[in-house]
Amino acid sequence: MSDKNYLVAEPGSRKIIMILSHPEYLRMLNKGDGGLRANSSILVSDYDQIRSDPDYVNLLGELIAPDTVLMQSPYSEVMYETTSQALYTFSIAKHMIVAELLQLLGCRKIHLSQLDVVQEKKTREIEFDAKNPKVKGKYKSLNLDEKSLCKFIGLEAEYPSGKPNIEKARELLVRNKLAKDFILNSWINQRLNADNRLEKFDFKVTLSEETKHMAEHHLSVDIPAFLKLKGDTKTEEIRKTALIVTYAVEF
């Protein structure tokens, strides 16, 4: 089976896509791939082949580059990101899903009040101003990726008060592969109780949780040491970093 047919015929099965430069691809064929191509969750492709194929280009676009590892989104089978950017890109994606879920549940007001960057030896707490979502406090301690994340997730939104659309809320979780998320489902269940319906609360969501699981899968794969891949060392960083946000919500 060719790489192209494998990619198109089995969407959702490729957790990792490795794009090797043509010389590196040939070197892998000569030295052995350590079982990579036999792993159904991995696609190993030749850069010269992938960049000239419209199916690959439509799926991956500008992500196509030699000696690059791409990680699949936990929330979409057709969304990928480089390992160096996956933590932030996929955390933003989950944040947007959460915001949409709250709107479907009849939320009147949402405010993202805090971002905690939790790592092995330190935790940085970044507070957001309620009226103007600019980061204050320890903003200077963030790297460029974290500052970009703050700009995307800063949220202060108000909606007309409405009835919860439970059916669409559940469909949203299923569509984004979060149907088994206990916390998100608990919000839906609490909005079902018409006699004592939830009206105001603060809660935390770990935006990086599912991305961490994808990174753990990546780390379980035995990649030959002679392959030098861009951003591959970032996978361990993903596993050791938690991005936790606090939302203040009113219904």
HELIX and SHEET records of a PDB file:
HELIX    1   1 ASP A    3  ALA A    9  1                                   7    
HELIX    2   2 HIS A   22  LYS A   31  1                                  10    
HELIX    3   3 LEU A   36  ALA A   38  5                                   3    
HELIX    4   4 TYR A   47  ILE A   50  1                                   4    
HELIX    5   5 PRO A   54  LEU A   60  1                                   7    
HELIX    6   6 GLY A   61  LEU A   63  5                                   3    
HELIX    7   7 ALA A   86  LEU A  104  1                                  19    
HELIX    8   8 TYR A  139  SER A  141  5                                   3    
HELIX    9   9 LEU A  144  ILE A  153  1                                  10    
HELIX   10  10 ILE A  166  ARG A  175  1                                  10    
HELIX   11  11 PHE A  182  LEU A  192  1                                  11    
HELIX   12  12 GLU A  209  LEU A  219  1                                  11    
HELIX   13  13 LYS A  234  LYS A  240  1                                   7    
SHEET    1   A 4 ILE A  42  ASP A  46  0                                        
SHEET    2   A 4 ILE A  16  LEU A  20  1                                        
SHEET    3   A 4 THR A  68  GLN A  72 -1                                        
SHEET    4   A 4 TYR A  80  THR A  82 -1                                        
SHEET    1   B 4 VAL A 135  GLY A 137  0                                        
SHEET    2   B 4 THR A 123  PHE A 128 -1                                        
SHEET    3   B 4 LYS A 109  VAL A 118 -1                                        
SHEET    4   B 4 GLU A 156  GLU A 158 -1                                        
SHEET    1   C 5 VAL A 135  GLY A 137  0                                        
SHEET    2   C 5 THR A 123  PHE A 128 -1                                        
SHEET    3   C 5 LYS A 109  VAL A 118 -1                                        
SHEET    4   C 5 ALA A 242  GLU A 250 -1                                        
SHEET    5   C 5 LYS A 200  THR A 206 -1                                        
END                                                                             
